[in-house]
Amino acid sequence: MIAVRRRQQPQQPTDPAEIVLALDRHDEPLPLSAQPSYARKMAEIAEAEGVRDRARQRDERARARRLSPPPSRGAVDRMKDLAAGGFIPGTDPAHDQQAAREEVAIARAAEVALHGELAEITSELSYQFSQRLVAQNRAAMAALYEHLAQAAAALAALQGLRPR
């Protein structure tokens, strides 16, 4: 069996300008997990985790093959296993183990990059959501300031009434 390596194309990070806050029928933002850009990035992360898990399993199988003793059964018994669909791996377990570890490292690096992109998406969606609340926030802060000013004036008046 000849192993074919495919070179992974570097993924372009998502441009925050392309991220749009998805709204429901009532013009309210969908939850973060339902935002399409967030969901797509989570699917990519799950795919990278799957690759990493398969590579780890491959590493464990290679390690077990490397540590297992040579077969002690006779040639006839082993031939029956081969006739039943069994096979003898043709690669050196150490090479297979090294390749599996390289796959784990690639998958982990991809996960790190994808989590960084996910953080950018989350940040942009959060910013877009907060922009919808700017007017309400300003009005609430102005009302708070007015009430604090009135409270300060009332405290000053009370302090002036106190006998000295």
C-alpha positions in Angstrom: 0.0 0.0 0.0 1.4 3.3 -1.0 0.7 6.3 1.2 -0.2 9.5 -0.5 0.3 12.7 1.3 -1.9 15.6 0.5 -0.5 19.0 1.3 -3.0 21.0 3.3 -3.9 24.4 1.8 -3.5 27.1 4.4 -6.9 28.4 5.4 -7.6 32.1 5.0 -8.9 33.6 8.2 -12.4 34.9 8.1 -12.6 38.6 7.3 -14.5 40.3 10.1 -16.2 42.6 7.6 -17.9 39.5 6.0 -19.5 38.5 9.3 -23.1 39.5 9.5 -25.3 39.2 12.6 -28.2 36.8 11.8 -31.6 37.9 13.1 -34.8 36.0 13.7 -38.3 36.9 12.5 -38.7 39.5 15.3 -35.5 41.3 14.3 -33.7 39.9 17.4 -30.2 38.4 17.1 -30.0 34.6 17.0 -28.0 32.9 19.8 -24.3 32.8 19.2 -24.4 29.0 18.5 -27.0 29.6 15.8 -25.1 32.3 14.0 -24.0 30.8 10.6 -20.4 31.9 10.7 -20.0 30.6 14.2 -21.6 27.3 13.4 -19.4 26.8 10.3 -16.2 27.5 12.3 -17.4 25.1 15.0 -17.9 22.4 12.3 -14.3 23.0 11.1 -13.0 22.6 14.6 -15.0 19.4 15.1 -13.4 18.1 11.8 -9.9 18.9 13.0 -10.7 17.2 16.3 -11.8 14.1 14.4 -8.6 14.0 12.4 -6.6 14.3 15.6 -8.5 11.5 17.3 -8.0 9.2 14.3 -4.3 10.0 14.2 -4.0 9.2 17.9 -5.7 5.9 17.4 -3.3 5.2 14.5 -0.4 6.0 16.8 -1.7 3.7 19.5 -2.2 0.8 17.0 1.4 1.4 15.7 2.7 1.4 19.3 0.9 -1.8 20.1 2.2 -3.5 16.9 5.8 -2.3 17.8 5.5 -3.7 21.3 3.7 -7.0 20.5 5.8 -10.2 20.3 6.2 -12.0 16.9 3.4 -14.5 16.2 3.9 -17.9 17.8 1.3 -19.7 15.7 2.1 -21.9 12.8 2.0 -20.9 9.1 -1.2 -22.8 8.5 -3.1 -20.9 11.2 -1.8 -17.6 10.0 -2.7 -18.5 6.3 -6.3 -19.2 7.5 -6.4 -15.7 9.0 -5.1 -14.2 5.8 -7.7 -16.1 3.8 -10.4 -14.8 6.1 -9.5 -11.2 5.1 -6.7 -10.5 7.5 -3.5 -8.7 6.4 0.0 -8.1 7.5 0.9 -4.4 7.6 3.8 -3.7 5.3 5.2 -0.6 7.0 7.5 -0.4 9.9 5.5 0.5 13.1 8.0 3.1 14.0 7.4 4.9 10.7 3.7 4.6 11.0 3.9 5.9 14.6 6.0 8.9 13.5 3.5 9.7 10.7 0.6 9.4 13.1 2.3 11.8 15.5 2.9 14.3 12.7 -0.8 14.1 11.8 -1.7 14.8 15.5 0.6 17.8 15.4 -0.9 19.1 12.2 -4.4 18.6 13.5 -3.6 20.4 16.8 -2.0 23.3 15.0 -5.1 23.6 12.8 -7.3 23.5 15.9 -5.4 26.3 17.5 -5.7 28.4 14.3 -9.4 27.6 14.0 -10.0 28.6 17.6 -8.3 31.9 16.9 -10.6 32.5 14.0 -13.6 31.5 16.1 -12.6 34.1 18.7 -12.5 36.7 15.9 -15.9 35.7 14.7 -17.3 35.8 18.3 -15.7 39.2 18.8 -17.2 40.6 15.6 -20.7 39.2 16.4 -20.5 40.6 19.9 -19.5 44.0 18.5 -22.4 44.0 16.0 -24.9 43.0 18.8 -23.6 45.8 21.1 -24.0 48.3 18.2 -27.7 47.6 18.3 -27.8 48.7 21.9 -25.8 51.9 21.7 -28.8 54.3 21.7 -30.4 52.5 24.7 -27.1 52.5 26.6 -26.7 56.2 26.0 -30.2 57.0 27.2 -29.7 54.9 30.3 -26.4 56.5 31.1 -27.8 60.0 30.7 -30.7 59.1 33.0 -28.3 57.6 35.5 -26.1 60.8 35.4 -29.2 63.0 36.0 -30.3 60.9 38.9 -26.8 60.9 40.4 -26.6 64.7 40.0 -30.0 65.1 41.8 -28.8 62.7 44.6 -25.6 64.8 45.0 -27.6 68.0 45.2 -29.9 66.4 47.8 -27.0 65.2 49.9 -25.4 68.7 49.7 -28.7 70.2 50.9 -28.9 67.7 53.7 -25.4 68.5 54.8 -26.2 72.2 54.9 -29.2 71.5 57.2 -27.2 69.7 59.7 -26.5 71.8 62.9 -23.0 72.7 63.5 
